[in-house]
Amino acid sequence: MAPPAAQPGQATTLQQRLLALAQTLQFAWFVGHVTLLLTTLRYSISYLTLNYYSRWAQFSYRTAFVAAAATYGIVVFKGYRARAKSGKGQGSPLALVGDENVQYLAMALVWLFSRQMPLALLPFTVYSIFHVATYTRGILLPAVQPTATGAKPSGLSDTIGRFVKDYYDASMSLVAGLEIALWFRILGSAILFTKGSWILLVIYTVFLRSRIAQSTFVQGMIRQVAARGDGFANRQDSPPAARNAWGTFKNIAQQAHNATDINRLTAFNMRQTCIFSGSSHPELVEGICERLGQKPAIADLKKFSNGETSVEIKTSVRDQDVFIVQSGSAKINDNVMELLIMINACKGGSARSITAVVPYFPYSRQSKKKSHRGAITARMLANLMNVAGVNHVITMDLHASQMQGFFKCPVDNLVAEPLLAKWLKRNVADWQETVVVSKNPGGTRRVTSMADALNLSFGIVTTDWRRPHTGLNSMMNSVILESNGVDGSVDGRATYGTQDDRTTSPEPRHSHSSDHDFAHHSTSHSSTHSQQHSPMHWSNRSRAGSNLAPGTRNRLVNGSTDPPSSPLARSTRIDSLDSTDGSARPEFSLRRISTVPGVATPRKDEDGYEDPAGSEDEDELARDVVTGRLIHGHIVDDDATSPSASTTSEIYPRPTNGHRHSSEDDPPDTMTQSFMSTASHRTNGVNGLGGTGDATASDEEEEDAIQNPEIETTITLVGNVRGRPVLIIDDIIDKAGSWIAAAETVRKRGGATKVYCMATHGLFGGDSLRELDECDEIDAIVVTNAFPIPAEKKIGVKKLIEIDVSGLLAEAIRRNHHGESISQLYQHYD
């Protein structure tokens, strides 16, 4: 309810800072709340001393509501001015009545000119306490005691923040209970025919009905009251008259609920509209229809004994705007068939237009081709919907926004970002310090959108799960040798020449391949070949390669500087590794070149040491980069045992007795004697289009790699989160591995204070919801109800928070029916 915070300009002295602060409109809003608290306190003293009709008591009571009307009037004025500056329309009068600030402003004026009712002061007082606390912490204290950017806030600021966070929900529930109790108080006065009580009852009933539609706290309190009333009426010792009275009261309340529905009044006229519900999420459809003042159209959904889906439309859809609400669920394939059949049935029933409202679009994660024989299933489903006869599609947070190009009809891809941002502002006390983090590079755009909208910092968590042992496996049965001459002969400068010859002779010396006796070198080569498969021998060869001359090293790394004129230019004879006497020449062994993607080679000077140039600039950036070791999906200490040893032994089994006989070796395959890059080979043998493993990367592979106990993953956090709350955002929560890994990284490595996992669609496959709830590093799991979560999965879960999107979808349906713009549904609001 508070206006957006606006820091005054920085002043040199305390007096100047306070003067600049006092000239803002928000300071007047703050003074109004302080006045309300002081006058309420003065009136309470008079009430407790039974002097509530004294002159001071009446003055305090009226002044309190004047201050309340002034504070809410300032908020309404700031909203009006903001819409005028942005060029947006002010909306209809009925839409203006739906604003809760306007509702509280109207009630403050009503109480100001009505007879005294002390209970009416309490809801405004509770709100003022929290408004004064947040203003003091966010505006007043920084103006009195300015702190450097990034410095830790004062102890008083932390105390106020903890107070707001710990008692906000309980206080809002208290306000809801007070508002309901106030209605019963007015009803009692009306029954006694107190002057003006019936008019006040009607006005306050409309106000309370709007609060029931807009406040989840009031809704929860209504359910508690109804449950207690039902429990009292169902008791065996309850008199029949009490039971009948309670039943009558519930019927009257239901009629008043329908008569005073503010959303029904602001929804205008939804004539010639049919809203059908699939079997995936009937609760969401009920919420949509309630907000639109409609009832779900009747359709008979059933299955035959062999599993076939049958749909029969029981309502006339001729010349009607039909909206079919069907989200995904655990039975995703059945939901898809129901949707397609319902679309086709309405098309056959001569519907004027058919709009598919699909909050979670099925198969949205299969929107690209990951292998040569893969299918783009999302595009196929879009084509099926077009063939069935759909005219419009309304969905939420598509996994890839490019999917809108799959459809041959208009698509409204709504976003849950404004709803998530609203929850963040209302439930996180120090939300201005929050860092928005993406758990993988693919969600960077979604994270930066939230960070830009709220003016927050953002970070990225990446995992390198392809690194372990890929190079060793790719070099198996291969040797890296010096490049030969154009005709296939061995380059004598690198093999047979002396050190002086290699560094000074300008002319190459070619050896004649016909003079070599391969049988003569068979024995020596066998022992050498068996050593080449030992990991220790690779390290020896790497060290030996450092003895070569600089020019030779350049050829070893980059190959010949001239373009090869023959395919044999990169081939090498096996005997070039040995001398004529059969002894190994380790000083001419070549260095293994690692070309793993994503691993940058540090800059080195001419002596081989890392170049210290620019290290001061890099230290500043390195402070915001934190790495950690991830084994079996959890952060481990740096000295923890790595599973890499067992994996290496499986790839390279140790030979019996430490060696192999030459008679056991098969003749070497000449096609394996070539240079192979670790970037061009993957162990699973499944490559995406383009020939590289990066094309096949997906969330599913990342989750499997994180949970694999035989793979050690390097996880990196880019961004400063120390001492701040963290908001991890993605569009889907399916498996828990990557979420838990990111949460442990930002808490254990980054030093974050709180972690909130937030997504639009909560699929929660398997036991992922329970695993997230049991993770100590995660404080809350926030999702929308766009995807239905089974009730059995929620049992015992304490950290799950569901945000209702029925209002967003209902407004999208209403605007679509009346041909209005939906651009305002993408904007943030308080």
N, C-alpha and C positions, 0 to 999 in steps of 0.2 A: 504494500500500500504506500510505502514511502516513495518520495520522488527520487530519481536517480542522483547519486552522490556527485557533487561538483566541487572539486578542491578550489579554494580561492587562490589568487595569485600570491606567489611567495613575497613576503615582506621582510624587511630587515629587522624590525623590532617587534616585540610582543604586542604592543599597542597598535601598531600598523596592521599586524596580521589579524587581530581581533576586530579592528575597524573594517577591514576588507571582508571579513567573515560576516559581520552584522549587516552588510549591505546586500547580501544575497537573499533571494526569496525563500530558499531552503532554511535559512536561519529563522525566518518568521514562522515557518512550519514547526521548527524545533521549539520556539518560544510558546507556540500554541499548545503543544503537548505538555510542556512543563507547567503551563498555567492550568491545564486540565488536572494534572496530578495534584498541584497545590490546593486548588479549590475543592477537589474531591476529598482530600485529607481534612480540610476545614469543615466540610459538610459532615464527614464521618464523625468528627468530634461532637458536633451539634446533635447528630442523630443518636449517638451513644448516651448523651446527656439528656435525651428526650426533649431537645429544643429544636426539632427539625422544622418548626414553623416560625422560628424567630427571624428577625430581619437579616442577620448574618447568614443564617442557614439558607434562606431563599436566595440571597445574593450569591452565595457560593454555588448553589445548585444551578442557577441560570447562567452564571459565568462559565461554569464547566461545559455546558452544552454550546455556549457561544464559541468557546475555544475549540470544541470538537468540530463544529460547523466550519470554523475558519481553517482548520488543518486539512479537512477533506476538500474544502473549496479550493485551497491552494493546489492540491494534487489534481483535481479535475481541471483547473485552469492550465496547469503545466501540460497536461495531456492534450488539451485543446490547442494550445499554442504550438506544441510539437507537431501535431497533425497539420496545422495550418502552414508551418514552415516547410514541411515536406511535400505540400501540394496534395495531400490526401483529403478525401471528403470526410465530413464529420459524421456521416451515417444518419440513419433515420432516428426519430425520437424513441421508437421502441427499442432499437439497438442501443441507444444511449442509456435507457433504463436498465439494460442488462449489465452495465458497469457496476461493480461492487462499490467503488468509491462514490458513485452517484447515489447508490442505495443508502450507504451510511450517512452521506450528507443530508439526504431527505429525512432519514430517521432522527438525526440530530436536531433538525428544525422542528420536527413533530414533537419531540420531547421538550424542546425549548418552550413551546406554547401550550403544552398540556399540563395537567395537574402533576404534582410531584409523585414520582415513583422511583425510590432510591435504587431499586434493582437495575434500572435502565442505565445507571452510571457505570456499573461494573464492567461490562464488555469494552466500553471505550477506555476505561482506565487500564485494563490489561494490555490493550493494544498500545497505549501511550507509553507504558513501561518499556516495552521492547523497542519502540521507535526512538525513545530518548537514549536507550542503551546503545543502539546501533549508531546513532548520530554521534554520540560522545566518543565511541571507539573509532569510528571511521573518519570523522571530520574535526571534532573539537580537540581531542588529544593531540593529533598531529599538528594542529595549528598552535597549540600551547607549547608543546615540546617536539619540534621537528626532529625527525630521525633520518639518517642517511639511507639512500636507496639500498634495499637488501638487508638492512640491519634488523636485528631481532626486536619486535615490539616490546613495549614496557610491560611491567607486571600487571598494572591496572588494566591495560588493554587485553592481556591474556585472560584475566579474570572475567571481564565483561564478555569476551568471546565464548568462554566456557559456560557462563550463565545462560547466554542466549541459546547455545546449542543444546544444553542439558534440559532446559525447561520450556523450550518453544512448543514442542508437540503437546506436552501436558497442559500448557497454558491455552493452546488453541482448543483442546478438548474441553477445558474449563469454560471458555467463552461459548462453545457450542451448547454446553449444558445450561449456562446462564440464559442464553437466548431462548432455549426451549422452556425453561422454568418461567421466564418472563411472559411467554405466551399463556401459560396456565394462570399466571397471576392476573393478566388482563381478562382472561376468560372468567375468572372468579368475580372480577369487578363487573363484568357484563351481566353475569347471572344475578348479581345484586342490584342491577340497573343503576350503577353509578353514572353520574352525568358524563356524557361523551364517551363512555367506555365501549359502546358497540361500534362507533365509527373508528375508534382506536384499534379495536379488535380486527376489523376488516383490513385496515392499513397494515397492521403488524403481521397479519396472516400472509398477505402478499409478500411482505419483506422476508418472512421466515421461509416461505416457499422458494423464493429465489436463492436463499442461503442453502437450502437443502439441495438445490440443483447444482450449485457452484462449489460448495465446500465439502470435502471428503470428511472433515471432522464432524460436521453437522450430520452427515449421512450416517457415520458410525454411531453417533449418539442416538439418533432416531432408531437405529437397529437395536441398540441396547435397551432403550425404553420399551420398544415393541416386544422384545424378548422377555423382559421382566413382567410386562403386562400379561403376556400369554402364559407365562409360568404361574402368575398369581391366579389367573382365570381358570387354569386347568387343575388347580389343586382340588383335592376331594372335599376339603372343608370350606371351599368358597361357595357362597350362596348363589343360587341360580340368578338372582336379580343382578348380582355383580357381573356374572358372565355375560348376561344379555346386554348390560350397559357397556361393557368393554367391546363386545361385538358391534354394537351400534356406533360407538365412538370410532372404531376403526373404519367402518363404512363411511361415516361422515368425513373423516380425515382423508380417505382415498378420493372422495368427491372434491374436497377442497384442494387436494394435490393436483387433480386434473384441471380444476378451474383457475388456479393461480400459477400455472406453469409459465414462467417468464420466457423460457426457450420456445415454448409452443407459440407464444404471442409474437416473438421476434422471428419466427420461421416463416411468417407470411402464410401464403396459401399453397399447400402442396397437392393441389388437385391434379388428377390424371397422372398419378404416380403410384407405382407398385414397388415395394421393397421386399425381395425374397431372401430367404436365409438358407444357406446350405447347412450341411450337418457338421461342418468343421468348428464353427464358433458361434453358437446361438446366443450366448450371453452378450457378445459384442453387438449383434444385430438388435437385441432388445434395447441396449443402451442407445443405439443410433435412432431407433424408432421412437423411443421415449423423448429424445431431444427434438425430434421433428414433429412430434404430436401425431405420429402415425402408428398403425398396427402392422406387423409383418403380414404380407400376403401369404395365402395358404397354398402350400405345395406338398404333395405326397411323395416322400423319398423313401424308397425301400430297395431291398435286394432279393433277387431270386435265389433259389437253393444252390445254384452253381456259381454264385458270386456276382452275377450281372447286376448292374445298377439300373433302377427303374425310377423315372421321374414323371409325375403327372401334375400339371398346373391346375389348381382348383379355383383360380381367380381369373376373371376376364382381363386380358391385357391388350385388347384391341384399342389402338390409338392412345396407348399409355407410354409414359417414360418409365422403363423397367430398370431397376437397380438390383443386381444379384450380388449379394455379399457372401464371399466364400474365400476364406483364408486357408493357408496350409495347416496341416496338423500331423499327428503321428501316422495317420492313414492318408498319406499324400496322394497316392495314385487314385484312391476312391474319390478324394476331393476333386481331383482334376476331371475325372469322368463325370461327376455330378455337375460341375460347372459347365462343361461342354454340352451336356445333354439339356440342362436348363436353358442355356443360351439358345440352342436350336429349337427347343420347345416354344420359347417365347417368340422367336422369329416366325415359327409356323402359326402362332396365335395372332399375327398381325400387329405386333408391338411397334409403336412409333420409333422408339430408340431403345437400345439395350446397352447398359453400362455395367461392366464387370468391376466390382469393388473387391480388389484382392490385396488386402493389407500386406501379407507376405506372399510374394509371387513364387510359386513352386519352380524348382529346377533353376533358380536364379544363379546358383553357383556353377552351373554348367553352361556358361555363356561364351566360351571360347574353345577352340580345338586344341587339345593338349597332346595329341598324337596323330600320326598320319591316318589312322583308322578310327579316330574319335568322332563323336557326334556333338554338334552344338544343340543340345537338347532344349535350351531356353528359346532359341529361334524356332524350333519345331513346334513347341507349345504355342508360341505366338501365332504361327501359321494355322494351327488347329483352331484357335479361338477366332481367327478371321474367317475360316471356312464355316465355323458354326454359326456366325452371324453377328458378332459383337461390333458395336459402333463406337465404343469409348471404353477406356480402361483407367481406373483409379487405383493406384498402389502406393506403397510407402517404402522409401529407402531401398531402392533396387540395389542389389549387390554390385552391379556395374551399371552406371547411368547410361552407358552406350547401348544398353539393351532396348531403349526406347526406339531405336532404329529398326528393331526386328518387327515392329508392329506396322500394320497398314491402316491404322486408325489413330486418333489423338490419344496421348497418354499423359495423365497427370501424376507425376511422381512426387507425392507429398513427402515432407521431411519431418522427423520427430525432434529435430534439433531445438526448436523453440520450447517444446514441452520439457525436454531434458534440461535446458538452460534455466527454465523457470523453477524446476525442482532444485537445481543446484543453488540458485539464489535464496530459496526459502529454507533450505535444510542444512546448508554449510555456512557456518557463521563467518569464517574468513575466506569466503569464496573468491574475493579479489586476488588472493595469493595463490590460487589453485593453478597447477600446471597440467595442461591437457597432454596426454601421452598416447601415442599410437603403439600398439603391441607388435606391429610389423610395418615395413615400408609401404605396403599396399594401402594402408589406411591413412596415409599422411594427408591427403586432401580433405578427408572428413574431419581430421583433428584440427588442421589449420582453419577450417571454416568455423568451428566452434571457438577457437582461440581468437580469431579476428572479430567475431561477433561480440564477445565478452571482454575483449582487450586483455587477454591472458597470454602467458607464456606457454610454449608447447615443447614436447620432446618426442623422441623416437626410440623404440627398443627393437634391435635387430638380432637375429640368431644366425650363426654360421654353422650349419649342421652338415654341410658337404665336405668340410675340411678333413676330418680324421681318415687317414689311410687311403684316401683316394689316389694320391700320387703313387704309393707303393703298389697298389693293385694295377694301375695303368701301366707301370713299367715292367710288369711281369712278362717273362719270356722275351724281353727286348733288351738291347744294349745300345748305349749312346756312344758312337764312335766318331773319330775325326772324319771330316768330309774328304773324299778322294778327288783326284783330278778329273778332268772332263771325260777322259777315256776310261775311267773306272780304276786307274792305278792309284796306289797309296801316295799321299802327299809326303814326299821324303823329308820336307823341312820339319814336319811335326813328328816323324817316326824314327828316322834313322840318322838325322843330322845331329851334330854336336850342338852345344849351347851357342858357340860362336857362329856356327853355320846357320843356326835358326834365326839368329838376330841380325847377321850382317850380310849373308849371301842374298843378292838380289834375284838370282835365277833359281827356279825350282828344280829339284832333282827328282826324277821319276824312277821308280823301281820297276823292273819287268815282272809282271805277274806270272809269266811262264816259267821263271826260274825257281819259283817257290814249290817246295814239296809239302803238300798238305798232310801226307802220311807221316812225315818227319815230325810235324808239330801236333799230331793228334793227342799224344799222351799229355804233353804240357798244356794243351788247350783244354783238355777235359778237367784237369784240376782247376785251371783258371776259370772255366765256365761254371763249375760248381761253386766257386767262391763268389761269382758275380751275383748269385741269387741270395747271398747273405746280406742282411741289412748292414752289418758291420763293414763289409767290403765296400758298400756304397759310400760310407763315410770316409774310408781310407782313400777311395778314388777321388772324392771331392777335395780332400786335403792335398792329394798328389797333384791335382789339376792346378793348384795355385802356384806350382813351380814353373809353369810355362811362361814363355815370354808374353808381354802385353799383346802383341799382334796376334799370337796364337790363341790367347784367351778370347780375343774378340771374335775369332773365327769359330771357336767352340760355342760361344753363346749365340751368335747371330748367323752362323754359317758363312759361306763365301760372300765376300762383298760384291762380287760380280754376279749377274744373273746366270744360273746354270743353263748350259746349252744341251745337256743330256740328262735323261732320267736317272742315269747311273752316277750322277755327280754326288748324290747323298748316300750311295751304298759303300760298303766297306768289307774288305776281306777279313775273315776271322783271324788269320795269322798275323795281321798287322799289330795285334796287341802284344805279341811275343817277339823276342830277339831271335837271332839265328841259332843260338845255343839252347833255345827252349826255355830260358828263364824269363820270368815276368818282368816287364818294364813299368813299374807303378808310377814313375815320374812322368810318363806320357799318358796316364789314364785321364779320362775326361771328367769334367765336373757335371753333376746332374743339375739340370736347369728346371726349377719348379715354376710352373705357370698357372698356379691355382687362381681362379678369378676372385677378385675382392681382396687379395692380400697384397698390399703395396710394399715395394722394395724400398728400404730407407736409402737416402742419398749418402754416398760415400765419396771420400776424397781419393787422391791418387795413391795413397798408402793403404787403402782398403778399410779405413776407419769411417764411422758414420760422420757425416758433415755436420758440425755444430752450428752452421750458419742458419739464422732464423729461428733458433731454438727458443729465444725469449718470446717471440710472437706465438710459437706453437704451444708454450706452456700455458698461456692464457686460455687457449682453446681446449687444451687437454684437461683442464679442470672440470669441464662440463662433459667429459667422456669417461664413462665408468664401464669396466668390463668385469665379467664374472664367469665362473665355470658352472655348467649346468649338466648334471648327471641324473638320469631317470626323472627329469622334469623338475628338479629342485636345485637351488643354489647350494654349492658346497664350498668348503674352505679351500684355500690355495694348496694346502698340503694333503688334500684328500687323494686317495688312490684312484688312478684313472683306469677305466676299462680298456684302454687302448692296447695294453700288452697282450691280452687274450685275443683280441681281434687280429693283431699283427701275427701272432703265432699261427692262427688259422690260415692266414693268407700265405705265410712263408713257413711251412713246417721245417723243423730242423732236420738235417740229414742224419742217418744212422752213423754213430761213432764219429760224427763231426766231418765226414767227407763221403764222397761217392766215387766208385771206380769208373774208369773210362769206359769199360765195357757196358755199364748200365745206362750210359747217356745215348740218347737217340741223336742222329745227325741233326745239326741245327737247321731250322727252316730259314731259308734266305729271306723270306718275306717278313720275318720277325726282327731282322737286323736293320731296323730303321729308327729314326728319331720319332718318339711319340710324346705328345704333350698331355699333361694331366688335365688340361681343359677340354680335350676332345674325346675323353673316355669316361664312362660312368659304369658303375658296377651293375646297376639294375638293367641296363640295356634298353631302357625306354626313353627315347628322346622325343622332344616335341618338334614342331615345325621349325626349321632353321638349323637343326642338327646339334643344338646345344642343350645341356640339361636345364638351363634357366627357363626354357619355355615350358617345362613340365612342372615347375614349382607351384604348389598350391597349399592352402591351409591344411588340407588333409595330410599331405606329406610332412608338413612342418610339425603337426601334432604327433604323427607316428614317430618322427625322428626324436622329438623331445622325450617321448615316453620310452624309447628304446634304451634298455639298460646297458647295451653294449656300445653305445655311441656317446661320446662326450661332446657337448655343444658349447660353443663360446657365445655368450650373450652380451650385448653391448647396449648401454644406455647413453643416448646423446641428449643432453639438456641438464640443467641444474634444478634438482628437486629437493635439495636439502632443506629441512625445516618447513616444508610446505605440503599441503594436501595435494594429492595426485588424482586425476580423473582419467582412467583408461577407457578409451572409446573405440567401439567398432560397430558394425551394423548387425552382426550376428554373434550370439554366444551359443556354440554347439558343444565342443569339447572343452574341458577345463585346463588342459595342459599349458597352453600358451598364456592363458590369463593368469594362472598361478605363477608361472615363471616370470612374467612381467611384474606382477605384484611383489614377489620376493626380491626382484632386482631393484625396484625403486625404493623398497623399504630397507633391505639389508645392505645394499651397495650404495644406493643413492641418498638414503637418510630421510625419506619422506615421512611425514607425520601420519597421514591418513591415505587410504587407497579406496577409491570408489570405482567399481567396474560397471560400465554403462553401455547399453546397446539397445537397438530398436527391437530386434527380434530375439526372444529367448527360446531357442530350440531345446537346449539342455538335453543332449543325447546321453543315454545311459545314466550313470550316477554323477554326471558333471555338476548338477545343482547341489548335491550333497557335498561333493568335494570342494566346491567354491565356498559353501557355507562353513565348512570345517577349516578353511584356510585362515590362520590367525592374522595374516598380513592384509586380508580384505575386510573392510569395514561395512560395505553395503554393496548389494547387487541390484542395480536399477535397470529395469526393462519396461517396455510397454506391453499392453495386452493385445498387440496386433497378432501375435501367435499364441494360441491357447496352451496354457501349462496345465497338465493333468493335476487333479487335486491330490492324488497319492504322492506325487513328487514334492508337493509343498509341505507335507507332514513333517514337523520338526524343524523346518527351515525358518531361521529367525532374521536373516540378513536380506531376504528377497523383498524388493519394493516394486510394485507394478503401477505404472502410470496409465491412466485411462485415455485412449485415443478415440473414443466414440464421439466426443464433441468435435474433434477435428474432421473425422470422416463425415459426420452429419452435416457440418457446415460446407464441406466440399460437395456433398450431394445436393444440398439446397442451392448453392451457387450454380452448380451445373444445370439444375432443373430450370432456374430462372435466367440462365444465360449471363451470369455475372462473372466478373474476374475473380480468380483465386489467388492472385499475387499476394494478397495480404496474409494468406495462410502460411507463407514462407517467412514472415517477418517475426522478430522477437518482440515479446511484450512482457510486462510485469504482472 
